[in-house]
């Protein structure tokens, strides 16, 4: 029987700054890799996705 590799993430988005004039938000994105119990902080969704993509590719 094949063993299945599982990689689970918890992703939390938090607004850290809001510019009312430009209506721009700055984000803090916390990604927790459940299997490794590892937390990482990012400022962009692209960086957070790259982190998750790397973890999944390393399975």
Backbone bond lengths (Angstrom), bond angles and torsions (degrees), N, CA, C in turn:
res aa  C-N    CA-C-N  psi(-1)  N-CA   C-N-CA  omega(-1)  CA-C   N-CA-C  phi
1 X - - - 1.447 - - 1.534 108.90 -
2 X 1.322 116.03 136.20 1.457 120.76 178.85 1.523 110.28 -74.83
3 X 1.317 115.98 140.57 1.465 118.45 173.06 1.523 108.00 -89.47
4 X 1.306 115.54 139.75 1.457 120.70 -178.88 1.523 109.09 -94.84
5 X 1.310 115.05 134.26 1.454 121.06 175.66 1.524 107.88 -90.42
6 X 1.311 115.45 130.48 1.460 120.89 -179.86 1.515 108.64 -121.64
7 X 1.310 115.26 136.06 1.455 121.15 174.99 1.524 107.05 -133.56
8 X 1.332 116.06 115.32 1.464 121.41 -176.65 1.522 109.70 -115.51
9 X 1.333 114.74 144.31 1.459 120.60 -179.68 1.524 109.73 -131.83
10 X 1.313 115.19 145.10 1.458 122.13 168.07 1.521 105.43 -111.77
11 X 1.334 116.75 126.90 1.459 121.07 -177.43 1.523 108.32 -120.24
12 X 1.354 115.40 126.36 1.466 120.48 179.51 1.523 109.02 -122.91
13 X 1.326 116.25 129.32 1.462 122.47 178.22 1.523 108.75 -106.97
14 X 1.332 116.01 132.43 1.460 121.07 178.73 1.528 108.26 -134.98
15 X 1.327 117.05 128.17 1.461 120.59 175.28 1.524 107.68 -75.08
16 X 1.340 116.21 123.91 1.462 120.11 -179.55 1.517 112.11 -101.93
17 X 1.340 116.57 -21.33 1.457 120.30 179.29 1.522 108.23 -156.36
18 X 1.330 115.19 143.79 1.459 120.24 178.93 1.516 108.54 -134.66
19 X 1.326 116.59 123.80 1.453 122.68 177.55 1.522 107.71 -97.41
20 X 1.335 116.25 109.36 1.465 120.42 -176.08 1.522 112.34 -66.33
21 X 1.338 117.09 -33.45 1.467 119.96 -178.42 1.526 111.73 -66.67
22 X 1.317 116.56 -46.01 1.467 119.98 -177.61 1.525 112.55 -95.92
23 X 1.329 116.16 -7.84 1.465 122.40 -178.56 1.534 111.67 62.64
24 X 1.351 116.71 25.46 1.461 121.46 179.62 1.519 110.64 -93.29
25 X 1.319 114.61 144.06 1.463 121.37 177.78 1.518 109.16 -116.41
26 X 1.328 115.71 143.41 1.455 120.82 169.56 1.517 106.47 -106.60
27 X 1.326 114.93 140.47 1.454 120.68 -173.55 1.515 111.98 -116.72
28 X 1.297 115.12 149.77 1.464 122.86 163.82 1.522 104.29 -115.56
29 X 1.312 115.14 122.99 1.459 121.24 -177.86 1.520 107.67 -115.49
30 X 1.323 115.95 118.62 1.461 120.39 178.53 1.519 108.58 -104.99
31 X 1.330 115.09 123.04 1.459 121.74 178.93 1.520 107.52 -113.63
32 X 1.323 115.54 122.14 1.459 121.27 176.14 1.519 108.30 -108.11
33 X 1.331 115.91 121.93 1.463 120.85 173.86 1.518 105.83 -87.72
34 X 1.310 116.95 110.41 1.463 123.08 -169.33 1.524 112.11 -61.77
35 X 1.313 118.00 -47.06 1.461 120.34 -175.42 1.531 112.26 -64.49
36 X 1.328 117.35 -32.97 1.463 120.97 179.91 1.524 112.38 -94.28
37 X 1.341 117.70 -7.41 1.466 122.63 -174.35 1.524 109.58 49.57
38 X 1.337 114.57 50.77 1.452 122.58 -173.33 1.527 108.87 -121.62
39 X 1.349 117.37 125.76 1.457 121.78 179.28 1.524 109.95 -109.21
40 X 1.333 115.24 139.38 1.459 121.65 177.75 1.516 108.84 -136.78
41 X 1.335 116.63 143.99 1.458 122.20 178.91 1.523 110.27 -108.14
42 X 1.349 115.02 141.21 1.455 121.48 -179.92 1.521 108.93 -137.34
43 X 1.350 115.68 157.76 1.460 121.41 177.45 1.519 112.65 -102.26
44 X 1.337 116.44 -15.58 1.466 119.57 -179.24 1.525 110.15 -131.22
45 X 1.315 115.33 151.15 1.459 120.63 177.47 1.530 110.03 -65.40
46 X 1.331 116.65 -31.86 1.464 120.00 179.30 1.530 111.08 -62.83
47 X 1.336 116.44 -43.30 1.467 119.87 178.88 1.526 111.22 -66.33
48 X 1.330 116.47 -40.21 1.468 120.32 178.73 1.530 110.59 -63.83
49 X 1.325 116.74 -42.88 1.464 120.44 179.04 1.527 111.42 -65.59
50 X 1.324 117.06 -38.21 1.465 120.49 178.63 1.528 110.29 -62.74
51 X 1.332 117.02 -40.95 1.465 121.53 177.28 1.530 110.44 -60.24
52 X 1.340 116.58 -48.45 1.461 119.89 -179.08 1.528 111.06 -65.28
53 X 1.325 116.76 -40.33 1.467 120.69 178.65 1.523 110.46 -59.73
54 X 1.317 117.57 -43.64 1.468 121.48 179.89 1.522 110.68 -62.43
55 X 1.330 117.82 -42.85 1.463 120.91 179.96 1.529 111.02 -63.07
56 X 1.321 116.87 -41.08 1.465 120.68 -179.37 1.530 110.47 -69.34
57 X 1.320 117.21 -39.57 1.468 120.18 179.44 1.522 111.72 -66.41
58 X 1.331 117.65 -27.04 1.465 121.78 -178.83 1.526 113.31 -80.10
59 X 1.331 117.96 -1.80 1.471 120.31 -179.60 1.510 111.18 -63.98
